[in-house]
C-alpha cells in the first residue's frame, strides 16, 4: 500500500474518531522505536491508535497484520511519548486499533486492543 493511500486511511480514521467524540492531538508521532499513527484524547484517556488497512482478508487482513513485534513497538513508542511529555503515571492510557477492511473501506474500531 502506498504512503499516500496510508495517509488517506489515517485521515479517514481521524475523522471517524473525532465524530465519535475523541479529540485529536497529533498524527504520525515518531521516535527511534517506531511510530504511532494517531494520538487522541477520550475524556481522561490518552489514546494511541494504530491504523491498519487491507483490501482483502487474505493473510489475516488488517487486524492480523498487527504482530507481537508491532505491538511491542507501539507500546515502546507510546511510553516514549508519555515520558517526554511528563504524562507517565498521570493519566489512564489505551491502545486502540482502527482496521479498515475491503474495497468499501469498512471501519472497525477496537478499543483497548492490547496492553503491556
N, C-alpha and C positions, 0 to 999 in steps of 0.2 A: 504494500500500500504506500502511495506517495506521501511525502510530508504535507503537501497541500491538502490532500484528502484527510489526513490525520488531523490537521488543524481545523478543517471544516467540521469534522465529527466532534472535536473538543468544543468548538463554539456551539454546536447543537446541544451537547451535554450541559454546557454552562447555562444556556438559555432555559433548558428543561429544569435544571436545579433551581435557578432563580425564580422560575414560575412556581416551583414547589415551596418557595419561602426562604431558601438559603441565600446568604449574602456572599457575593464573590469577593475574594481577597486578591488572589493573583493566579496566573497561569504559568505553566512550564518552569516551575522552580527547579533549579539545577544546582547540584553540588557534586563533589567528587564521587559520591556513592550512587548517584542516579538522578532521576527526575520525577517530580510529582506533576501530573497533568493539571490538576486544579486544586486550589486551596480555598475552602469556603468556610463560612460560619453558619451553624444551625443552632440558633439560640445560644446556649452557653458552650456548645461543642465546636472545637476546631475539627474540620472535616477535610481529610486528604483523599482526593478522588483519583482513581486510576480509570482512564477511559480506554476501552478496547472495542475495536470494530472488526468484523469479519463478514464477508459476503456469504459464506456458507458455513455450515456447522461441521464440515469435514475437519478432521484432526482436533476435535473438541470445541470448535467455534471460539467466539470471543472470550467466554469465561474460561475455557480450557487452556487458553494461551497465557494465563497468569500462573506461571510456575512457582515453585517454592523459592527458587532463586530470585525471581522478580518480586515476590512478596518480601523477601529479606531486604532487597534494595529499597523498596518503598518504605519499609519500616525504618531503615537507617537514614534515609533522606528526610523523612518526617521528623525523626529525632533531632537531626541536624537543624532543621528549620525551627523547631521548638526551642532548642538550646540557644542558638544565636539570637533569637528574639526574646529570650528570657521568659518563655512561656512554659517551660518544662515543669511539671508538677503543679501548675497553677490553674489548669483547666482540663475538663474531660476532652478526650480525643477519640476520633472514629476514623476508620479507613473504609471508604465506600468504593464500589465499583459501578461504573456505568458501562453496560455492554450493549453495543449496537450491532444487531444481527440481521442479516439478509438484505436483499435489494430494496426492501421497503423501509429500511433503517429503523426497525422497531427497537425502542429503548427499554432496557431492563435495568432497574436501579436496585442494587443490593447494598443495603445499609449494613455497616459493621461486618464487612465481608470476611475479614481475617484480623487476627490480633497477634501480638508478640508472644 
